[in-house]
Amino acid sequence: MAARKRPSPTPISTKPDPSDQKSTRNTPDNNAFHLPPPKLGSIFVISTLLCSLHLYLLCSHYTVDAELKRPILINAALSLVGFFVTLKMIPVAARYVLRRNMFGFDINKRGTPQGEVKVPESLGIVVGVVFLVVAIIFQYFNFTEDSNWLVEYNAALASICFMILLGFVDDVLDVPWRVKLVLPSFATLPLLMAYAGHTTIVIPKPLVAYVGLEVLDLGRIYKLYMGLLAVFCTNSINIHAGLNGLEIGQTVVTAAAILIHNVMQIGSSTDPEYHQAHAFSIYLTQPLMATSLALLAFNWYPSSVFVGDTYTVFAGMTMAVVGILGHFSETLLIFFLPQVLNFLLSLPQLAGIVKCPRHRLPRFDPATGLLTGTKDGTLVNVYLRLFGPRSEKSLCIHLLAFQALACAFCFLLRHFLAGWYK
């Protein structure tokens, strides 16, 4: 997590000196700033590992109806365009945020030359904007004016847009934690007001004899549950952070699992409404993953940009939306198993029972270049306390591997419980 340095106020001069203006014109400004080149080699490897299974299941393994496959592939093509647009826009946006003194220093490199470099912050705004443009353009290829899904699709985009705005406000104004917990509740209002899907849950088969019902209608309680899910998802990614590439890495791993899950459900079902619900989820997850991979090319270790709270809350809200409207919120929570564990470890500090510092990061040793776990209740620190000091890059890779194992565990659990649990 970056420690933002705020500029000190500059006295206002009522009568500028012409000589000062001349010297200012001759002084190079942030227009001469250049980011290090994106780490496209690493991103190619990561994207190949994460996307290959999704495309294989969609195009080869399952027989997906051509009318359903066509918009998915169009969405994938638009997402690919979004990837390259995001790559081009990030260096431009980095210069603009530096002009406004929105930068941070990498605390995990303090005491080294890299720790003294001003790193542009809040670059998640680029991903959010490109994502929205891709998602809006896609409507032209898929939805008609009388489409039943169009209202919910636009409501989902409104909630995501609202969350991007609130996240950027947080980056600029440094909103307190107690306010951050409430903000997603307001952002979900467009989605909750437009939601026209079912509000029922299927009772697990072992409990049917005790409950006396196979399907239970929760009514407004279900909408309350959807709002709480959005609050959890947006904040859980935000607090499982602090390493170069971790925030985006956990997002793209989970997004890949969501895509695989959606294709598997489409391929194993014959219900057209069920197909549309999971296709809806794919329409939002593919551009999320593509634009996130472009930002990861700059945020992977050593990071040349910081994503800011703008990205973390945007990514969390997007995945909450696809889980809600795709009707697989239980599966989504299992995908979020590392975030759930991190939240439980963080709860004593977040609740004020234990003192909570501003940055709950591991301790960096400049002599060895290794991170050591502190007593703070985060998954990052607990992992270091259990397995010993590691470099930042190695630690991030291990935590992302744990994220992938959690997603794999979810698929195994669904496989073994199929037909027995529900």
C-alpha positions in Angstrom: 0.0 0.0 0.0 1.5 3.3 -1.0 2.0 6.2 1.4 0.7 9.2 -0.4 2.7 12.4 -0.1 0.5 15.5 -0.2 2.0 18.7 -1.6 2.4 21.6 0.8 0.3 24.6 0.0 2.0 27.2 -2.3 1.5 30.9 -1.5 -0.5 32.8 -4.1 1.3 35.6 -5.8 -0.9 38.5 -6.9 1.7 39.9 -9.3 3.8 37.3 -11.1 7.4 38.1 -12.1 7.9 37.8 -15.9 11.4 36.4 -15.2 9.8 33.6 -13.2 7.4 32.8 -16.0 10.3 32.6 -18.4 12.3 30.2 -16.2 9.2 28.1 -15.7 8.7 27.7 -19.4 12.3 26.5 -19.8 12.0 24.0 -17.0 11.0 20.5 -18.0 7.8 19.4 -16.3 5.9 16.0 -16.0 5.4 15.9 -19.8 9.0 14.5 -19.9 8.0 11.6 -17.5 8.1 8.1 -19.0 7.0 4.9 -17.3 9.2 1.8 -17.6 7.9 -0.4 -20.4 5.1 -2.8 -19.4 6.0 -6.3 -18.5 4.2 -7.9 -21.4 6.2 -11.2 -21.2 4.9 -11.9 -17.7 1.4 -10.9 -18.7 1.4 -13.2 -21.7 2.3 -16.1 -19.5 -0.3 -15.2 -16.9 -3.1 -14.6 -19.5 -2.3 -17.8 -21.3 -2.5 -19.8 -18.1 -5.8 -18.2 -17.0 -7.6 -17.8 -20.3 -6.8 -21.0 -22.2 -9.1 -23.3 -20.2 -12.0 -20.8 -20.5 -11.6 -20.6 -24.3 -11.2 -24.3 -24.7 -14.4 -25.0 -22.8 -16.3 -22.4 -24.7 -15.1 -23.3 -28.2 -14.3 -27.0 -28.1 -15.3 -29.0 -25.0 -19.0 -27.9 -24.7 -21.5 -27.5 -27.5 -22.6 -23.9 -26.9 -25.5 -22.6 -29.0 -24.2 -20.3 -31.8 -26.6 -17.5 -30.9 -25.1 -17.5 -27.4 -21.5 -18.1 -28.4 -21.5 -15.2 -30.9 -22.0 -12.3 -28.4 -19.5 -13.9 -26.0 -16.8 -13.9 -28.7 -17.7 -10.4 -29.7 -17.4 -9.4 -26.1 -14.0 -11.1 -26.0 -12.8 -9.2 -29.1 -14.0 -5.9 -27.6 -12.2 -6.8 -24.3 -9.0 -7.4 -26.3 -9.3 -4.0 -27.8 -9.8 -2.6 -24.2 -6.6 -4.3 -23.2 -4.5 -2.4 -25.8 -6.4 0.9 -25.1 -5.6 0.5 -21.4 -2.0 -0.1 -22.1 -1.8 3.1 -24.1 -3.8 5.2 -21.7 -1.9 4.3 -18.5 1.3 6.3 -19.3 -0.8 9.3 -20.3 -2.9 9.1 -17.1 0.3 8.6 -15.0 1.6 12.0 -16.2 -1.7 13.7 -15.3 -1.8 12.3 -11.8 1.8 13.3 -11.1 0.9 16.9 -12.1 -1.7 16.8 -9.3 0.9 15.4 -6.9 -1.0 12.1 -6.7 1.9 9.8 -6.1 3.2 7.4 -3.4 6.4 5.8 -2.2 6.7 2.0 -2.1 7.0 1.2 1.6 8.1 -2.3 0.9 11.2 -0.9 -0.7 12.0 1.7 1.9 15.8 2.2 2.4 16.6 1.3 -1.3 16.8 3.6 -4.4 13.4 2.2 -5.6 11.8 3.3 -2.3 12.6 7.0 -3.2 10.9 6.9 -6.6 7.6 8.8 -6.9 5.1 6.2 -8.2 1.9 7.5 -9.9 -1.2 6.5 -7.9 -4.9 5.9 -8.6 -4.3 4.4 -12.0 -7.3 2.1 -11.5 -9.4 5.0 -12.9 -8.1 4.1 -16.4 -9.2 0.5 -16.0 -12.6 1.6 -14.8 -13.2 4.1 -17.6 -12.1 1.7 -20.4 -14.2 -1.1 -18.8 -17.3 1.1 -18.9 -16.7 2.1 -22.5 -16.3 -1.5 -23.6 -19.3 -2.6 -21.7 -21.5 0.2 -23.1 -20.3 -0.4 -26.7 -21.1 -4.1 -26.4 -24.8 -3.3 -25.9 -25.0 -2.4 -29.6 -24.1 -6.0 -30.5 -26.2 -7.9 -28.1 -29.2 -6.1 -26.5 -32.3 -4.8 -28.2 -34.4 -2.0 -26.8 -37.0 -4.5 -25.5 -34.5 -6.9 -24.0 -35.4 -8.2 -20.6 -31.7 -8.0 -19.5 -31.0 -4.4 -20.7 -32.4 -2.8 -17.6 -30.4 -4.9 -15.2 -27.3 -4.6 -17.4 -27.5 -0.8 -17.3 -28.2 -0.9 -13.6 -25.1 -3.0 -13.1 -23.0 -0.5 -15.0 -24.5 2.3 -13.0 -23.5 0.6 -9.7 -20.0 -0.1 -11.0 -19.7 3.5 -12.3 -20.9 4.8 -8.9 -18.2 2.7 -7.2 -15.4 3.9 -9.5 -16.4 7.5 -8.6 -16.5 6.8 -4.9 -13.2 4.9 -5.1 -11.5 7.9 -6.8 -13.0 10.2 -4.3 -11.4 8.0 -1.6 -8.0 8.2 -3.3 -8.2 12.0 -3.5 -9.8 12.8 -0.1 -8.5 9.8 1.9 -11.8 8.7 3.3 -11.8 7.1 6.8 -12.4 3.3 7.1 -15.8 3.6 8.7 -17.0 5.6 5.7 -15.5 3.1 3.3 -17.6 0.4 4.7 -20.8 2.3 4.0 -20.0 3.6 0.5 -20.7 0.3 -1.4 -24.2 0.3 0.2 -25.0 3.4 -1.8 -23.3 2.2 -4.9 -25.5 -1.0 -5.0 -28.8 1.0 -4.9 -29.2 1.2 -8.8 -28.7 -2.6 -9.0 -31.0 -3.4 -6.1 -33.8 -1.1 -7.4 -33.7 -2.6 -10.9 -33.2 -6.2 -9.8 -36.1 -8.3 -11.2 -34.7 -11.8 -10.7 -35.9 -14.4 -8.2 -35.4 -13.9 -4.5 -35.5 -17.5 -3.6 -32.9 -20.0 -2.4 -32.8 -23.7 -2.8 -32.8 -25.5 0.5 -30.0 -28.1 0.7 -31.4 -31.6 0.3 -30.2 -32.9 3.7 -32.2 -30.0 5.4 -35.4 -30.3 3.4 -36.9 -32.8 5.9 -36.3 -30.4 8.7 -37.4 -27.2 6.9 -40.3 -28.7 5.1 -39.6 -26.7 1.9 -37.4 -27.3 -1.1 -37.4 -23.6 -2.2 -37.6 -20.7 0.3 -38.6 -17.1 -0.9 -36.6 -14.6 1.2 -38.1 -11.5 -0.4 -36.5 -8.3 0.8 -34.0 -10.2 2.9 -32.5 -11.5 -0.3 -31.9 -8.0 -1.5 -30.3 -7.1 1.9 -28.0 -10.1 1.4 -27.1 -8.8 -2.1 -26.1 -5.5 -0.6 -24.0 -7.0 2.1 -22.3 -9.2 -0.5 -21.3 -6.1 -2.5 -20.0 -4.4 0.7 -17.9 -7.5 1.5 -16.5 -7.9 -2.0 -15.5 -4.3 -2.5 -13.7 -4.0 0.9 -12.2 -7.5 1.0 -9.9 -6.9 -2.0 -9.0 -3.5 -0.6 -7.7 -5.0 2.7 -6.0 -8.0 1.1 -3.3 -5.8 -0.5 0.1 -4.2 0.0 2.3 -6.1 -2.5 3.1 -5.2 -6.0 0.6 -7.1 -8.2 -1.5 -8.6 -5.4 -4.6 -6.5 -5.8 -4.8 -7.1 -9.5 -3.5 -10.6 -9.4 -6.2 -11.8 -7.1 -8.8 -10.2 -9.3 -7.6 -11.8 -12.5 -7.3 -15.2 -10.9 -10.8 -15.0 -9.5 -12.2 -13.6 -12.8 -10.7 -16.5 -14.7 -12.4 -18.9 -12.2 -15.7 -17.0 -12.7 -15.4 -17.4 -16.5 -14.7 -21.1 -16.3 -17.6 -21.6 -13.9 -20.0 -19.7 -16.2 -19.0 -21.7 -19.3 -19.3 -25.0 -17.3 -22.8 -24.0 -16.2 -23.9 -23.1 -19.7 -22.5 -26.3 -21.1 -24.2 -28.5 -18.6 -27.7 -26.9 -18.7 -30.5 -26.7 -21.2 -32.4 -23.9 -19.6 -32.3 -20.8 -21.8 -32.9 -18.4 -18.9 -30.0 -20.0 -17.0 -27.8 -19.6 -20.0 -28.6 -15.9 -20.2 -27.8 -15.4 -16.6 -24.3 -16.9 -16.9 -23.7 -15.2 -20.3 -24.5 -11.9 -18.6 -21.8 -12.7 -16.1 -19.3 -13.4 -18.9 -20.2 -10.1 -20.6 -18.9 -8.1 -17.6 -16.1 -10.5 -16.5 -14.2 -10.6 -19.8 -13.6 -6.8 -20.0 -12.7 -6.7 -16.3 -10.1 -9.4 -16.8 -8.6 -7.8 -20.0 -8.3 -4.3 -18.7 -6.9 -5.6 -15.4 -4.2 -7.6 -17.2 -3.2 -4.4 -19.0 -2.8 -2.6 -15.6 -1.0 -5.6 -14.1 1.7 -5.1 -16.9 2.6 -1.9 -15.1 1.8 -3.0 -11.5 3.7 -6.3 -11.5 6.9 -6.4 -9.4 8.6 -3.9 -9.5 5.6 -1.8 -9.8 5.8 1.4 -11.8 2.2 2.5 -10.9 -0.2 2.0 -8.0 -3.8 1.1 -8.6 -5.3 2.9 -5.6 -8.6 2.3 -3.9 -10.3 3.2 -7.2 -9.3 -0.2 -8.7 -9.9 -2.4 -5.6 -13.4 -1.2 -5.0 -14.3 -1.2 -8.7 -13.0 -4.8 -9.1 -14.8 -6.0 -6.0 -18.1 -4.4 -7.0 -17.9 -5.8 -10.6 -17.4 -9.4 -9.2 -20.2 -8.9 -6.7 -22.5 -7.7 -9.5 -21.7 -10.7 -11.8 -22.2 -13.1 -8.8 -25.6 -11.6 -7.9 -27.0 -11.4 -11.5 -25.4 -14.7 -12.5 -27.1 -16.3 -9.4 -23.9 -18.0 -8.1 -23.2 -15.9 -5.0 -22.4 -19.0 -2.9 -19.8 -20.1 -5.4 -18.4 -16.6 -5.5 -17.8 -16.6 -1.7 -15.8 -19.8 -2.0 -13.7 -18.2 -4.8 -13.2 -15.4 -2.3 -11.9 -17.9 0.4 -8.5 -16.1 0.8 -10.3 -12.8 1.2 -12.7 -14.3 3.7 -9.8 -15.6 5.7 -8.0 -12.3 5.5 -11.2 -10.5 6.7 -11.5 -12.8 9.7 -7.8 -12.3 10.6 -8.3 -8.5 10.2 -11.6 -8.3 12.2 -10.0 -7.6 15.6 -8.1 -4.6 14.2 -10.9 -3.4 12.0 -13.3 -3.5 14.9 -11.0 -1.5 17.1 -10.4 -4.4 19.6 -6.7 -4.4 18.7 -4.7 -1.3 17.7 -4.8 -0.9 13.9 -2.0 1.1 12.3 -2.5 3.0 9.0 -0.4 0.5 7.0 -0.5 -3.1 8.1 2.4 -4.1 5.9 5.2 -6.6 6.6 8.6 -5.3 7.7 11.2 -4.8 4.9 14.9 -5.4 5.5 17.0 -3.4 3.0 20.1 -5.5 3.7 18.5 -8.8 2.6 15.7 -7.5 0.4 13.2 -9.8 2.3 9.9 -9.1 4.0 9.2 -10.3 7.6 5.8 -10.7 9.0 4.5 -8.4 11.8 1.9 -9.0 14.4 -0.8 -7.4 12.3 -3.8 -9.6 11.4 -3.5 -9.9 7.7 -3.0 -13.0 5.5 0.2 -11.4 4.2 1.8 -11.2 7.6 0.4 -14.5 8.8 1.9 -16.3 5.8 5.3 -14.7 6.5 5.2 -15.7 10.2 4.3 -19.3 9.2 6.8 -19.8 6.3 9.5 -17.3 7.1 10.8 -14.2 5.3 10.4 -13.9 1.5 11.0 -11.4 -1.3 8.0 -9.4 -2.3 7.7 -11.0 -5.7 7.9 -14.5 -4.3 5.4 -13.7 -1.6 2.9 -12.3 -4.1 3.3 -15.4 -6.4 2.6 -17.7 -3.4 -0.5 -15.8 -2.3 -1.8 -15.8 -5.9 -1.2 -19.6 -6.0 -3.2 -19.9 -2.8 -6.0 -17.9 -4.6 -5.9 -20.3 -7.5 -6.0 -23.3 -5.1 -9.1 -21.8 -3.4 -10.8 -21.6 -6.8 -9.8 -25.1 -7.6 -11.2 -26.3 -4.3 -14.5 -24.6 -5.1 -14.8 -26.6 -8.3 -13.9 -29.9 -6.5 -16.5 -29.1 -3.8 -19.2 -28.4 -6.4 -18.3 -31.7 -8.2 -18.5 -33.9 -5.1 -21.7 -32.2 -3.7 -23.6 -32.2 -7.0 -26.8 -34.1 -6.7 -26.5 -34.5 -2.9 -26.3 -31.0 -1.6 -28.7 -29.4 -4.1 
